Amino acid sequence: MALGNGYEQQGCFLARALEVVGERWTLLILRDCFYGVRHFSDLLAHLDISRGVLTERLDALVAAGVLERRPQGRAVEYVLTDAGRALWPSIYALSKWGEQHLSGNHPPRVFGHADCGTDLDDAGRCPTCETVPDVADLVVRLADGPHGSRRSDPVAVALSTPHRMLTPIP
């Protein structure tokens, strides 16, 4: 029996959200956009995704109002909209779930509150300030530990040191 290709009959907002972010690669594209990746070529190199799939996913995210295309000279930047930024808590929660329940040959990424330097708890709160900081007020860094798979693409190199979220990757 063939699977359907949509959730229109579900009558559920989770199903509607999956229409936008439920495709393979989409959350990784968004993760990188939160890290500050804005250029197609950087997404392509960092994600090891095919050009066609990346184009389709970016087009779908722009059409859904999650990303905005902004001309930058002869290039285009992809920037999170308010609707896209609202996905941060979900992406953070999925990342923490993976960290707690799955294994890998790399240390996790740690997200700290830029204002006070305190690492967020598993729920995304700053224990010192007792707030949930906006994603723009976070700094991401690799946790200490062995790193079995070092990458050399520009995004991986930029993220090998602490980086403020949403700040464009150079």
N, C-alpha and C positions, 0 to 999 in steps of 0.2 A: 504494500500500500504506500503510495507516494505521500510525502509530507506536503502540507500546504505551504505557501510562501508568504503568508501574512497572518495577522492576528485580528482581522477586522471583526470576526464573529465573537470575540472573547468578551467584549463589553467591560474591559478592565483597564485601568490606567497603567498598570505594570505592563500589560501587553502592548499598549500604545507606546510606552517608553521603549520597549524592546524593538519596535519598528524603527526607532531612531538609533539606539546605541547597542542593539543586540547582535549585530553582525560581527563576525570574526574580524579582528584588527581594530575595530572602532574605538574601544576603550584604551588600547595602546596608543593610538593616534592622539586621543584626548589627553592621556597621561603626558605625552611628550609636549603637547601644547601648554599644559600646566607648567612643565619644566621651563618653558620659554622658547621651545622650538617653533619657528614661524614659517620656515621655507620648505617647499616641496622637496628640494634636493636633500636637506638635512633629515627630514622625515624618512625619505627613501633609504638613505644610508644607515640610519640608526635602527630602523625597524626591520630591515631585510625583507621588505614587502615588494611585491611586483608593482611596477609603474601603473598598470591598469587598475589593480585593486585599490591602490592609494588614491588614484584619481576618482574612482567611483565613490569611495568612502568620504573623501573631502567634499565632493559635489553634494552628496547626501547630507552631510553635516551642515553645509552652507544652506541648502534648501530647507532644512529643518530649523534654521535659525540658531544653531549651536555654535557655529563658526562664522566669521565674516571674512571675506576676501578684501584685502586692502592693497591697492597698487602702491608699490615702492619703486619708483623709477621704472626700469624695464622688468622688474620682478614683481611678484605678488607675495604678500604675507597673509597667513591664516591666523586670525586672532579670535580668542574665545569671546563670545557675547555674554550678556548677563545670564542667559539660559544655559550656556556652556559652563560658565563659572559655577552655576548652581549644582552641577554634577560633581564637584570636588568631594563633598562628604561621601558619596557613593564610591568614588574611585579610591579614596583613602580607606574606607571600610573594606573594600575588596582586597586591597593591598595588604592590610593588616590580617585579614582572614588567611590569605595565602602564606604570609609569614608564619602564622601560628599553626597551620594545618598541612603545609606542603614543605618539601625540602628543595634545596638548590645549592649549587657550588659557588655561592656568592653571598656577601653580607647583605642585610636589608638596607633600605634607605630609611634614614631617620629625618623626621620633620620637626624643626624647632621653631618656637615663637621668636621672631626677630626682635621684638621689643624687650624681652627679658632673658632670652637665651635658653629657656627651658624647653625640653623635648615634650612633644604632645603625648598624651596617654592614648590608649587603644581606641577611645571614643573620639579622638580629635580635639580634646580639651587641653588647655594649658593649666597644669596643676598649680602653678604659682599665681597666675592672674585669675584663675577660675573662670575663664572665658573660652569660647571656641573662636580662635582667631580666623580672620579672613584669609583665604589662600594667598593673597598678595603680601600678607604679613608673616609668611613662613619662609624658612631657609631649609633646603634639602641637602643632605650629605650622606655619604656612605657610612654605615656603622663600622666599627673596628672588626677585624677578622680576616680570615683567608679569603682571597678572591681568585677562584679558579679560572674565571673566564674574563680576562681583560680585553676590552675592545679599543680600537684606535680611531673610530669615526669621530668627527668633530663634536657631536653631541656627547658621546661617552667621555671624551677628553674634558669637555667643559664641566660635566657633572662629576668628575673625579675629585673636585674640590667643592666646598660649600657654595651653594648657588641660591639666590633669592627666587622664589617661585614667581612665575609670570614675567620675569625679567628676560628680555630676549637673549638667546644664546648667541654669542658673537660669531 
